[in-house]
Amino acid sequence: MSNRHTKIHIRFPASVIAVLLLLLTGSVLRARSAATNPKSKTTQEVFKNVQVLKDIPADDLIPAMQFITASLGVECDFCHVRDAFDKDDKRAKQTARKMMQMMFTINQQNFNGQAKVSCYSCHRGSPAPVAIPTVGETRAYVENTDGSPPTAQALPNISAILEKYLASLGGADAMNKISSRVETGTVRFASGPALPVKIATKAPGKQVMIVRLPSGDSSTAFDGASGWQSSPGAPVREMHAADFEGAKLDADLQFATHLKQTFSELKVAISERIGEHDTILVLAGNHGDAPVELFFDKDSGLLVRQLRFGKSPLGLNPTRVDYDDYKEFDGVKVPLKVTIAGPRRQFDIQLDQVTNNVQLDDALFEPPPSSLKVQP
């Protein structure tokens, strides 16, 4: 602009202004330092109340802060008090100091001081560190909350959600008339071919899935208390105890009527968009255990997704189950499309036939007779 009287007003967020001021201050300090002292000053000589990064060159402090904001997906005021960066009023600032010290210790003791582990190694763009593996782009909601009540939203209460879910499936009377079910269709593992599959379920809590492979049948079964897996040419293997809780949920023909019995703690969390569905997330758990995340369609009331977690000594292993294409059989709706996925696995089940109240022998759910010893 050549007109000296023209004024342009641009408003920046306070956090951006703070960073710009710090950068400008750093530039001035560098210029003065270069003119008066060839040796760079440390952060503790230039800034107030620096406790962890106090011995690094002052020029490196702002890039370090930028790395933290990028790693956690936050702005400066997540840890700092605006216009008073030296204050320690925020708990996040205290935590950040401890985390940096832990990071330095890990790198020093395990990687000869090289920066192999950083803030981003655990946080991945979130204020909460990621301890549970993701399934696709799905992250566990339980990792994004500190236990405090979620932001108030216009959501129905838990009783209304469960009643709508039960009614959408056909009601308690219709569901209680179902004592067994046989489903047939195809299953596709990753990008492999579609294979014939049969799923037989018998109340209370027994289920077997049989996949027809070219080399023979592969079966996974649960009898309500234990389970087993078999593949052609391999020993029969016991189902890991960590998978029992998920197997119980899958094998419950009256899951919708048993929710309040199965889970002592049921809480409405948030609304979330999943594909074409506006859903309501319900956390269903028992004291001391990670809750199962249940996503119900706001309009239909049907269950769209279940995210559950298996325990391990090192953390929780997530399994995501998506339900779609519900159809009615004997007065009860059944999802014909089921996708089961983990962090590095996925298989898609497409059912074409569902038959209820089939006579099923309990032997179907027992390990097959074999000369091979059952392996743990």
Summary of the structure (lengths in Angstrom):
residues: 376
radius of gyration: 28.3
end to end distance: 78.2
largest distance: 95.2
contacts: 1016
relative contact order: 0.11
helix: 30%
strand: 32%
